[in-house]
């Protein structure tokens, strides 16, 4: 069992190592990018990577406070579902109006890797192998699709 401080330190160490590992990778537009804290350029729209003691998750998160706007964003993403699947080579889970760990209602398009722990350094290669190609693929997808989301830019 790890203390809160040890857990936080291991998570920070993982994300630092992952960030250093992926840093040389340029974005689809040829730009240097902070992959760990990916900016979509849209308020209330985030690409999230999370890892805890049991799972890893990568997601497109729609966090607009208006659930109706989240629904419209989700519909817009659905029009690009084939492009998303083609970019990533994977099927995604679509969840409208999910309640996150803070009680906030968000909508997610996600993939989960189970039975891995960010607290176990032996799992870090699997976590990196899970996150790296997917965040790069999300960036490639977003490079093409973002212009169709302009009406959501300022939320």
C-alpha positions in Angstrom: 0.0 0.0 0.0 1.4 3.4 -1.0 0.9 6.6 0.9 -0.7 9.5 -0.9 2.7 11.2 -1.3 4.2 8.0 -2.8 1.3 7.5 -5.1 1.6 11.1 -6.3 5.3 10.8 -6.7 5.0 7.6 -8.8 2.3 9.1 -11.0 4.4 12.3 -11.5 7.4 10.2 -12.3 5.5 8.2 -14.9 4.0 11.2 -16.6 7.5 12.9 -16.7 9.1 9.8 -18.2 6.2 9.5 -20.7 6.5 13.2 -21.6 10.2 12.9 -22.2 9.7 9.7 -24.2 7.1 11.3 -26.6 8.6 14.8 -26.7 10.5 14.3 -29.9 7.3 13.4 -31.7 6.0 16.3 -33.7 2.2 16.9 -34.1 0.4 16.0 -37.3 0.9 19.7 -38.3 4.7 19.4 -37.7 4.7 21.4 -34.4 6.3 20.7 -31.1 3.6 19.8 -28.6 3.0 19.1 -25.0 1.5 15.6 -25.4 0.8 15.0 -21.7 -1.3 18.2 -21.5 -2.7 18.2 -25.0 -4.5 21.4 -25.9 -7.4 21.0 -28.4 -7.8 24.8 -28.6 -11.5 24.4 -27.6 -12.9 25.3 -24.2 -14.6 22.3 -22.5 -13.0 19.8 -25.0 -10.0 17.8 -23.8 -7.9 14.8 -24.7 -7.3 13.1 -21.4 -4.8 10.4 -20.4 -5.3 8.9 -17.0 -3.7 6.0 -15.2 -4.4 4.7 -11.7 -3.8 1.5 -9.7 -6.1 -0.6 -11.9 -6.5 0.9 -15.4 -5.4 3.4 -18.0 -7.8 5.5 -19.9 -7.4 7.8 -23.0 -10.4 9.9 -23.8 -11.9 12.7 -25.7 -13.8 14.5 -22.9 -16.6 17.0 -23.5 -17.0 18.9 -20.3 -19.3 21.7 -21.3 -21.6 22.6 -18.3 -24.7 22.4 -20.6 -25.5 18.7 -21.2 -27.3 19.7 -24.4 -24.1 21.2 -25.8 -22.3 18.0 -24.8 -24.9 16.0 -26.7 -24.4 18.3 -29.8 -20.6 17.8 -29.5 -21.1 14.0 -29.3 -23.3 14.1 -32.4 -20.6 16.0 -34.2 -18.0 13.5 -33.2 -20.3 10.7 -34.3 -20.2 12.1 -37.9 -16.4 11.6 -37.7 -16.5 8.1 -36.1 -15.2 6.4 -39.2 -12.3 8.9 -39.4 -11.6 8.4 -35.7 -11.6 4.6 -36.0 -9.4 4.8 -39.2 -6.9 7.2 -37.5 -6.6 5.1 -34.4 -7.2 1.6 -35.8 -9.4 0.9 -32.7 -13.0 1.0 -31.7 -13.9 3.5 -29.0 -16.5 3.5 -26.2 -19.0 6.4 -26.5 -20.6 7.5 -23.2 -23.0 10.5 -23.1 -23.4 12.2 -19.7 -21.0 10.2 -17.5 -20.5 11.4 -14.0 -16.7 11.7 -13.3 -15.0 11.2 -9.9 -15.7 14.8 -8.9 -19.4 14.5 -9.6 -19.2 16.5 -12.8 -21.2 15.4 -15.8 -19.0 14.9 -18.9 -19.3 12.9 -22.1 -16.5 10.6 -23.1 -15.2 8.8 -26.2 -12.6 6.5 -24.7 -10.5 3.5 -24.6 -9.4 1.6 -21.5 -6.5 -0.6 -20.8 -7.3 -2.9 -17.8 -5.1 -4.7 -15.3 -2.3 -2.2 -15.3 -1.1 0.0 -12.5 0.8 3.3 -12.8 2.2 2.4 -9.4 4.0 -0.7 -10.8 7.0 0.4 -12.8 6.9 -3.0 -14.6 3.6 -1.9 -16.2 5.0 1.4 -17.5 6.1 0.0 -20.9 2.5 -1.3 -21.4 1.1 2.1 -20.4 3.5 3.9 -22.7 2.6 1.5 -25.5 -1.1 2.1 -24.9 -0.9 5.9 -24.7 1.7 6.9 -27.3 0.0 5.6 -30.5 -3.4 6.7 -29.4 -2.5 10.3 -28.5 -0.6 10.6 -31.7 -3.6 9.2 -33.6 -6.0 11.5 -31.8 -3.8 14.4 -32.8 -3.8 13.3 -36.5 -7.6 12.9 -36.2 -8.0 16.4 -34.6 -5.8 18.0 -37.3 -8.4 17.1 -39.8 -11.6 17.2 -37.8 -11.2 20.3 -35.6 -12.5 22.7 -38.3 -15.9 21.1 -38.1 -16.1 22.0 -34.4 -15.7 25.8 -34.7 -19.1 26.5 -33.4 -18.0 25.0 -30.1 -14.6 26.8 -29.9 -15.5 29.3 -27.2 -18.2 27.3 -25.4 
